[in-house]
């Protein structure tokens, strides 16, 4: 896995953190961590798009972020489990994995 893909994966994880932080921050410290995560997240996303295709990068970033936030809702914040959300997340993850596979083939060809 290249450095750009690691940056994109880290940005997606940080996206989960700042989205949860926006919803649940209630002190200056929490807001500070949320803002730092947001800034680093978008820095990593932008720097990964210098190497990877922008469309694929953004789709993967948003897909992994949405998946992570939904899982956090189910596992940490005890929101009710919804089978339809799980089905659509699986479809989303299949698309993200497909984009990763196709992008690698395009990079090797270039």
BAROVO-205558 format. One record per atom (N, C-alpha, C): x, y, z; residue in three letters; atom name. Coordinates in pm, whole numbers, plus 32768, in hexadecimal, padded with zeros to 4 digits. Example, Ala and Ser with C-alpha at 12.3 -4.5 7.8 and 13.67 -1.06 7.14 Angstrom:
SITE     x     y     z   aa  at
SITE  8527  7DC7  830C  ALA   N
SITE  84CE  7E3E  830C  ALA  CA
SITE  8528  7EB6  830C  ALA   C
SITE  8505  7F1F  82C4  SER   N
SITE  8557  7F96  82CA  SER  CA
SITE  850A  8003  8313  SER   C
***
This chain:
SITE     x     y     z   aa  at
SITE  8056  7F8B  8000  UNK   N
SITE  8000  8000  8000  UNK  CA
SITE  805A  807B  8000  UNK   C
SITE  803E  80D6  7FA4  UNK   N
SITE  8093  814B  7F97  UNK  CA
SITE  8076  81B2  8005  UNK   C
SITE  80CF  8211  800F  UNK   N
SITE  80C2  827B  8072  UNK  CA
SITE  8041  82CB  805E  UNK   C
SITE  801A  82E1  7FE2  UNK   N
SITE  7F9F  832C  7FC6  UNK  CA
SITE  7F24  82E2  7FF9  UNK   C
SITE  7F24  825D  7FEA  UNK   N
SITE  7EB2  8210  801D  UNK  CA
SITE  7EAE  8213  80B6  UNK   C
SITE  7F22  820F  80F6  UNK   N
SITE  7F25  8219  8189  UNK  CA
SITE  7EF2  82A1  81B8  UNK   C
SITE  7F18  830B  816F  UNK   N
SITE  7EE5  8390  8190  UNK  CA
SITE  7E4D  8395  8183  UNK   C
SITE  7E19  8357  8119  UNK   N
SITE  7D89  8356  8103  UNK  CA
SITE  7D41  8307  816F  UNK   C
SITE  7D78  8296  8197  UNK   N
SITE  7D3D  8246  8202  UNK  CA
SITE  7D3F  8292  8287  UNK   C
SITE  7DAF  82D3  82A4  UNK   N
SITE  7DBA  8321  8320  UNK  CA
SITE  7D58  8396  831E  UNK   C
SITE  7D4A  83D7  82AA  UNK   N
SITE  7CEA  8445  829E  UNK  CA
SITE  7C5C  8414  82B7  UNK   C
SITE  7C3B  839D  8288  UNK   N
SITE  7BB6  8366  829D  UNK  CA
SITE  7B9C  8348  8331  UNK   C
SITE  7C02  8317  8376  UNK   N
SITE  7BF4  82FC  8405  UNK  CA
SITE  7BE3  837F  8452  UNK   C
SITE  7C30  83E4  842C  UNK   N
SITE  7C22  8467  846D  UNK  CA
SITE  7B9B  84A6  844E  UNK   C
SITE  7B64  8488  83D8  UNK   N
SITE  7ADF  84BC  83B7  UNK  CA
SITE  7A78  8485  841A  UNK   C
SITE  7A84  8407  843A  UNK   N
SITE  7A29  83CC  849C  UNK  CA
SITE  7A36  8417  8520  UNK   C
SITE  7AB1  8434  8547  UNK   N
SITE  7AC9  847A  85C5  UNK  CA
SITE  7A8E  8505  85C9  UNK   C
SITE  7AA1  8554  855F  UNK   N
SITE  7A6E  85DD  8567  UNK  CA
SITE  79D7  85E3  8555  UNK   C
SITE  799D  8584  850A  UNK   N
SITE  790B  8583  84FE  UNK  CA
SITE  78CC  8560  8585  UNK   C
SITE  7903  84FC  85C8  UNK   N
SITE  78D1  84D9  864E  UNK  CA
SITE  78EC  854D  86AE  UNK   C
SITE  7960  858E  869F  UNK   N
SITE  7981  85FF  86F5  UNK  CA
SITE  7921  8673  86E6  UNK   C
SITE  78F7  8691  866B  UNK   N
SITE  7898  86FE  8657  UNK  CA
SITE  7816  86E1  869F  UNK   C
SITE  77ED  8664  869E  UNK   N
SITE  776E  863F  86DD  UNK  CA
SITE  7777  863C  8776  UNK   C
SITE  77E9  8611  87AC  UNK   N
SITE  77F0  85F4  883A  UNK  CA
SITE  784F  864D  888A  UNK   C
SITE  788C  86B0  884E  UNK   N
SITE  78E7  8707  8898  UNK  CA
SITE  7898  8765  88F3  UNK   C
SITE  78C9  8772  896E  UNK   N
SITE  7886  87CC  89CA  UNK  CA
SITE  78E7  881F  8A1F  UNK   C
SITE  7966  881C  89FC  UNK   N
SITE  79C8  886E  8A43  UNK  CA
SITE  7A2B  88A8  89DF  UNK   C
SITE  7A77  8909  8A0A  UNK   N
SITE  7ADD  8946  89B3  UNK  CA
SITE  7B43  88DE  8988  UNK   C
SITE  7B69  8886  89E2  UNK   N
SITE  7BCA  881D  89C1  UNK  CA
SITE  7B94  87C2  8953  UNK   C
SITE  7B16  8795  8962  UNK   N
SITE  7ADA  873E  88FD  UNK  CA
SITE  7AD2  8784  8876  UNK   C
SITE  7AAA  8802  8876  UNK   N
SITE  7AA0  884F  87F9  UNK  CA
SITE  7B2B  8862  87BC  UNK   C
SITE  7B90  8875  880E  UNK   N
SITE  7C18  8886  87DB  UNK  CA
SITE  7C47  8808  8793  UNK   C
SITE  7C30  8796  87CF  UNK   N
SITE  7C56  8717  8792  UNK  CA
SITE  7C09  8702  870F  UNK   C
SITE  7B8A  8724  8710  UNK   N
SITE  7B37  8717  8698  UNK  CA
SITE  7B6D  876D  8626  UNK   C
SITE  7B91  87E8  8644  UNK   N
SITE  7BC4  8843  85DD  UNK  CA
SITE  7C4C  8815  85A8  UNK   C
SITE  7CA2  87E6  8601  UNK   N
SITE  7D24  87B2  85D5  UNK  CA
SITE  7D11  8737  857B  UNK   C
SITE  7CB6  86DE  85A2  UNK   N
SITE  7C9A  8667  8550  UNK  CA
SITE  7C64  8691  84C7  UNK   C
SITE  7C10  86F5  84C2  UNK   N
SITE  7BD8  8726  8444  UNK  CA
SITE  7C45  875C  83E9  UNK   C
SITE  7C9F  87AD  8420  UNK   N
SITE  7D0B  87E9  83D1  UNK  CA
SITE  7D6A  877E  839C  UNK   C
SITE  7D94  8723  83F3  UNK   N
SITE  7DF0  86B9  83C8  UNK  CA
SITE  7DAC  865E  8362  UNK   C
SITE  7D2D  8641  8379  UNK   N
SITE  7CE0  85EC  831F  UNK  CA
SITE  7CE1  8623  8291  UNK   C
SITE  7CC1  86A3  8282  UNK   N
SITE  7CBA  86DB  81FC  UNK  CA
SITE  7D45  86F1  81C1  UNK   C
SITE  7DA9  870A  8214  UNK   N
SITE  7E32  8711  81E1  UNK  CA
SITE  7E5B  868B  81A4  UNK   C
SITE  7E3F  861E  81EB  UNK   N
SITE  7E62  8599  81B8  UNK  CA
SITE  7E13  8577  813B  UNK   C
SITE  7D93  859B  8138  UNK   N
SITE  7D43  8582  80C1  UNK  CA
SITE  7D7C  85CC  8048  UNK   C
SITE  7D98  864B  8059  UNK   N
SITE  7DCC  869B  7FEA  UNK  CA
SITE  7E54  8668  7FBE  UNK   C
SITE  7EAB  8646  801C  UNK   N
SITE  7F30  8616  7FF5  UNK  CA
SITE  7F29  858E  7FB1  UNK   C
SITE  7EC7  853C  7FD5  UNK   N
SITE  7EBB  84BA  7F91  UNK  CA
SITE  7E88  84CB  7F02  UNK   C
SITE  7E3B  8536  7EE9  UNK   N
SITE  7E08  854A  7E60  UNK  CA
SITE  7E72  8580  7E01  UNK   C
SITE  7EE6  85A2  7E35  UNK   N
SITE  7F54  85C7  7DDC  UNK  CA
SITE  7F89  854E  7D90  UNK   C
SITE  7F71  84D7  7DC7  UNK   N
SITE  7FA0  845B  7D89  UNK  CA
SITE  7F2B  840A  7D50  UNK   C
SITE  7EC0  8401  7D9C  UNK   N
SITE  7E4D  83AF  7D75  UNK  CA
SITE  7DE6  8404  7D2A  UNK   C
SITE  7D92  83C5  7CDA  UNK   N
SITE  7D27  840F  7C97  UNK  CA
SITE  7CC8  844F  7CFC  UNK   C
SITE  7CA3  84CA  7CE3  UNK   N
SITE  7C51  8516  7D43  UNK  CA
SITE  7BC8  84D4  7D57  UNK   C
SITE  7B86  84AD  7CED  UNK   N
SITE  7B01  8471  7CF8  UNK  CA
SITE  7B02  83F2  7D4A  UNK   C
SITE  7B5F  839A  7D2F  UNK   N
SITE  7B69  831D  7D7B  UNK  CA
SITE  7B8E  8338  7E0C  UNK   C
SITE  7BEB  8395  7E22  UNK   N
SITE  7C15  83B5  7EAA  UNK  CA
SITE  7BA1  83E9  7EFD  UNK   C
SITE  7B56  8445  7EC3  UNK   N
SITE  7AE6  8480  7F0E  UNK  CA
SITE  7A79  8419  7F28  UNK   C
SITE  7A5C  83C5  7EC5  UNK   N
SITE  79F7  835D  7ED9  UNK  CA
SITE  7A1F  82FD  7F48  UNK   C
SITE  7A9C  82D6  7F4A  UNK   N
SITE  7ACD  827C  7FB2  UNK  CA
SITE  7ACB  82C1  803A  UNK   C
SITE  7AF8  833D  803E  UNK   N
SITE  7AFA  838C  80B9  UNK  CA
SITE  7A6D  8395  80F5  UNK   C
SITE  7A0D  83BC  80A4  UNK   N
SITE  7984  83CC  80D4  UNK  CA
SITE  7947  8345  80F8  UNK   C
SITE  7961  82DF  80A6  UNK   N
SITE  7929  825B  80C2  UNK  CA
SITE  795A  8220  8144  UNK   C
SITE  79DD  8226  815A  UNK   N
SITE  7A13  81F1  81D8  UNK  CA
SITE  79E8  8245  824F  UNK   C
SITE  79E1  82C8  823D  UNK   N
SITE  79B4  831F  82AA  UNK  CA
SITE  7924  8303  82D0  UNK   C
SITE  78CD  82F8  826D  UNK   N
SITE  783F  82DC  8288  UNK  CA
SITE  782E  8254  82CA  UNK   C
SITE  787B  81F2  829C  UNK   N
SITE  7875  816D  82D8  UNK  CA
SITE  78A1  8172  836A  UNK   C
SITE  7910  81B6  8383  UNK   N
SITE  7943  81BF  840C  UNK  CA
SITE  78E5  8208  846A  UNK   C
SITE  78AA  8275  843C  UNK   N
SITE  784E  82C0  8491  UNK  CA
SITE  77D2  826D  84B0  UNK   C
SITE  779F  8225  844D  UNK   N
SITE  772A  81D0  8464  UNK  CA
SITE  774A  8160  84C6  UNK   C
SITE  77BF  8123  84B6  UNK   N
SITE  77E7  80BA  8515  UNK  CA
SITE  77F8  80F1  85A2  UNK   C
SITE  7831  8169  85AC  UNK   N
SITE  783E  81A9  8630  UNK  CA
SITE  77B4  81C0  866E  UNK   C
SITE  7754  81E9  861C  UNK   N
SITE  76CC  81FD  864F  UNK  CA
SITE  7694  817B  8689  UNK   C
SITE  76A8  810D  8642  UNK   N
SITE  7674  808C  8670  UNK  CA
SITE  76BF  805A  86EB  UNK   C
SITE  7744  805F  86E7  UNK   N
SITE  7795  801D  874D  UNK  CA
SITE  77AE  8071  87C9  UNK   C
SITE  77BF  80F3  87B8  UNK   N
SITE  77E6  8148  8829  UNK  CA
SITE  7770  8196  8861  UNK   C
SITE  771D  81CC  8808  UNK   N
SITE  76B3  8227  8835  UNK  CA
SITE  762A  81E4  883C  UNK   C
SITE  7626  8160  882E  UNK   N
SITE  75AD  810F  8842  UNK  CA
SITE  7534  813D  87F2  UNK   C
SITE  754A  816B  8779  UNK   N
SITE  74D9  8186  8721  UNK  CA
SITE  74A0  8101  86F3  UNK   C
SITE  7420  80FC  86D6  UNK   N
SITE  73E3  807B  86B0  UNK  CA
SITE  7420  8042  8630  UNK   C
SITE  7435  7FC0  8633  UNK   N
SITE  746C  7F78  85C0  UNK  CA
SITE  7404  7F75  8551  UNK   C
SITE  742F  7F92  84D7  UNK   N
SITE  73D4  7F94  8465  UNK  CA
SITE  7414  7F42  83F6  UNK   C
SITE  73D2  7ED7  83CE  UNK   N
SITE  7409  7E7D  836A  UNK  CA
SITE  741E  7EC3  82E4  UNK   C
SITE  73C8  7F22  82C3  UNK   N
SITE  73D8  7F69  8244  UNK  CA
SITE  7457  7FBC  8242  UNK   C
SITE  747A  7FF9  82B3  UNK   N
SITE  74F8  8044  82B9  UNK  CA
SITE  756E  7FE6  82A2  UNK   C
SITE  7568  7F71  82DD  UNK   N
SITE  75D5  7F10  82CE  UNK  CA
SITE  75E0  7EE2  823C  UNK   C
SITE  7570  7EC7  81FD  UNK   N
SITE  7571  7E9D  8171  UNK  CA
SITE  75AF  7F09  8119  UNK   C
SITE  7587  7F85  812E  UNK   N
SITE  75BC  7FF1  80DB  UNK  CA
SITE  764E  800E  80F9  UNK   C
SITE  7679  7FFA  8175  UNK   N
SITE  7707  800A  8195  UNK  CA
SITE  775A  7F9E  814F  UNK   C
SITE  7727  7F24  814B  UNK   N
SITE  776E  7EB9  8105  UNK  CA
SITE  777A  7EDB  8071  UNK   C
SITE  770F  7F0D  8035  UNK   N
SITE  7715  7F36  7FA8  UNK  CA
SITE  777C  7FA4  7F96  UNK   C
SITE  777C  8004  7FF2  UNK   N
SITE  77DD  8073  7FED  UNK  CA
SITE  786C  803F  7FF8  UNK   C
SITE  7884  7FE2  8053  UNK   N
SITE  790B  7FAC  8063  UNK  CA
SITE  7937  7F5B  7FE9  UNK   C
SITE  78DB  7F14  7FAB  UNK   N
SITE  78FD  7ECC  7F30  UNK  CA
SITE  7928  7F30  7EC5  UNK   C
SITE  78E3  7FA1  7EBC  UNK   N
SITE  7909  8009  7E5E  UNK  CA
SITE  7991  8045  7E7D  UNK   C
SITE  79AD  805C  7EFC  UNK   N
SITE  7A2E  8094  7F25  UNK  CA
SITE  7A9E  8033  7F04  UNK   C
SITE  7A8B  7FB4  7F21  UNK   N
SITE  7AF1  7F50  7F02  UNK  CA
SITE  7B04  7F46  7E6A  UNK   C
SITE  7A96  7F4D  7E20  UNK   N
SITE  7AA0  7F4C  7D8E  UNK  CA
SITE  7AEF  7FC3  7D5A  UNK   C
SITE  7AD8  8039  7D91  UNK   N
SITE  7B24  80AF  7D68  UNK  CA
SITE  7BB8  809E  7D86  UNK   C
SITE  7BD7  8065  7DF9  UNK   N
SITE  7C63  804E  7E1D  UNK  CA
SITE  7CA5  7FEF  7DB9  UNK   C
SITE  7C60  7F86  7D96  UNK   N
SITE  7C98  7F25  7D38  UNK  CA
SITE  7CAA  7F62  7CAE  UNK   C
SITE  7C4A  7FAC  7C7F  UNK   N
SITE  7C53  7FEA  7BFC  UNK  CA
SITE  7CC0  8055  7BF9  UNK   C
SITE  7CCC  80A3  7C63  UNK   N
SITE  7D30  810D  7C6A  UNK  CA
SITE  7DBC  80D2  7C68  UNK   C
SITE  7DD2  8065  7CAE  UNK   N
SITE  7E56  8024  7CAC  UNK  CA
SITE  7E7A  7FF7  7C20  UNK   C
SITE  7E1A  7FC1  7BD7  UNK   N
SITE  7E34  7F95  7B4E  UNK  CA
SITE  7E57  800C  7AF5  UNK   C
SITE  7E13  807D  7B08  UNK   N
SITE  7E2F  80F4  7AB9  UNK  CA
SITE  7EBB  812B  7AD8  UNK   C
SITE  7EE3  8127  7B59  UNK   N
SITE  7F66  8158  7B80  UNK  CA
SITE  7FD5  8102  7B43  UNK   C
SITE  7FC1  807D  7B44  UNK   N
SITE  8026  8023  7B0A  UNK  CA
SITE  8033  803A  7A74  UNK   C
SITE  7FC3  8054  7A31  UNK   N
SITE  7FC5  806C  79A1  UNK  CA
SITE  800E  80ED  797F  UNK   C
SITE  8001  8152  79D5  UNK   N
SITE  8044  81D3  79BD  UNK  CA
SITE  80D7  81C5  79D7  UNK   C
***
